[in-house]
Amino acid sequence: MTVRLDFTSEAFFRDPPKAIAKLRMSAPVVATRFPIIGNVWITTTHDATAQVLKDGATFTLRKEDGDIAGFRWWMPRFVRTIANNMLTMDEPDHTRLRSIVDEAFRRRAIVAMEPRIRAIADELFAEECPADLVERYARILPLAVISELLGLPLADRPKFIAWANAMTSLTNAVSFFRLLFAVRKMRAYLEQQLQIARVQGGEGLIAELVQVEREGGQITPDEMVSMVFLLLGAGSETTTHLISGSVYELLRNPELRDWLEQDWSRVGLAVEEFLRFVSPVQFSKPRYVRRDVEVEGVRLKKGDRVMVMLAAANMDPAVHDRPETLDLERKPNRHISFGTGIHFCLGHQLARIEAACALEALFVRWPKLSLAVDAAEIRWRKRPGLRAIAKLPVRAEGRGTETIARSRTRGDRSLIATN
């Protein structure tokens, strides 16, 4: 039986635990219809999700002819080129590309970027509180950080913001073609930046990738473009919605905000719970079933398509006590927001640091921050698979500049929670 659920509806995004609980009552794996993808099985439990993600021999990201699972015949070739990245590859190609970007990341100390990330966060509202926290803060901070990490020009960031907005707004045919236009423009831009790095060198991950390429790394020019596109997009978009979703939850739960403001050494633990509860990335990429298989008692046939629902795994009562409750002191926290298996998120460390720095900088500077509208007026973008607040209007009274100065003289400490 096919379960009908609108995965882009306001009701679904406003209260995911409620919808997910109903799905789970049907089965650990349910048949449904997903926007753009079409008919697909989705997992509703932690164990089913982990099984699919870890078994790359049975659940493949490519068809037998090598085409990408979920890619439709009518999509333009340049979209195929961009989509042809390590997130859509099985072994051995995944390891080949992952090792190249791992090598580039090893040459950049992510943890050492924490002071710079803090400084960027402080600079973003040095003069005034952002009226729309998504547009003026949650989106700009991750883009600024990943741009610096990649070595992209500061002057080009307005382009990234415009492209990111186009790629997040997917509600109808018009917005889809706007997305295609943005992808084409971004691809051309990244090709240009890679060529500049090949000729002139430079600083940042793009220059490091070019150096790996020059040293004989097995990667094609198209794969280089898709790799940088992935780093720029995945390195900013999901963190944007983790930050905005976390702020939203704190503003509508003042007691949790007060608990966090009492001791900012708790922020790493809080970020882990926001990763679980907000779950900005709701679903994985679609996979094909290579052989008949049973997942948690549900039979899937060779050729079926399956998507793991990360948000459902994070709301599984078999793993998390009272999963529908936001508990910033939750420990251990076995969320699966970064995936598992060979496709475990490369940028997990960066996302955690950015979220922690973003929350502390915001609430230390604006301790009386509040929603400028009723919580019921907040809306989410109709983007399937991504839980993204469209706008987050906020207001603030007073500035905690003295507090922020004190917080910067406390000495170094890690913002990463241990789980």
VENTA-V127572 format. One record per backbone hydrogen bond with DSSP energy under -1.0 kcal/mol. CO is the residue of the C=O (numbers start at 0). NH is the residue of the N-H. If there is no record, write none. Layout:
co nh
CO NH
CO NH
This chain:
co nh
4 6
5 8
8 12
9 13
10 14
14 18
15 19
16 20
17 21
18 22
19 23
20 24
22 25
22 26
27 43
29 41
30 2
31 39
33 37
34 36
37 33
39 31
40 306
41 29
44 48
45 49
46 50
47 51
48 52
49 53
50 54
53 55
54 58
57 289
59 287
60 68
62 65
66 62
67 70
71 74
75 79
76 80
77 81
78 82
82 84
84 87
85 88
89 93
91 95
92 96
93 97
94 98
96 100
97 101
98 102
99 103
100 104
101 105
104 107
107 109
109 112
110 113
112 116
113 117
114 118
115 119
116 120
117 121
118 122
119 123
122 125
130 393
131 135
132 137
133 138
136 140
138 142
139 143
140 144
141 145
142 146
143 147
144 148
145 149
146 150
146 151
148 204
149 205
152 155
153 156
155 158
155 159
156 160
157 161
158 162
159 163
160 164
161 165
162 166
163 167
164 168
167 169
171 175
172 176
173 177
174 178
175 179
176 180
177 181
178 182
179 183
180 184
181 185
182 186
183 187
184 188
185 189
186 190
187 191
188 192
189 193
190 194
191 195
192 196
193 197
194 198
195 199
196 200
203 207
204 208
205 209
206 210
207 211
208 212
209 213
210 214
211 216
212 215
216 218
219 223
220 224
221 225
222 226
223 227
224 228
225 229
226 230
227 231
228 232
229 233
230 234
232 235
232 236
235 239
236 240
237 241
238 242
239 243
240 244
241 245
242 246
243 247
244 248
245 249
246 250
247 251
252 255
252 256
253 257
254 258
255 259
256 260
257 261
262 265
263 266
265 269
266 270
267 271
268 272
269 273
270 274
271 275
272 276
273 277
279 386
281 310
286 305
287 59
288 302
292 299
294 297
297 294
299 292
300 303
303 288
304 40
305 286
306 42
307 283
308 312
309 313
311 314
312 315
315 318
315 319
321 324
326 329
335 338
337 344
340 343
344 347
346 350
347 351
348 352
349 353
350 354
351 355
352 356
353 357
354 358
355 359
356 360
357 361
358 362
359 363
360 364
361 365
364 399
365 368
369 394
373 376
374 377
378 389
380 382
382 385
384 281
385 387
387 380
391 132
392 371
394 369
399 403
400 404
401 405
402 406
403 407
405 408
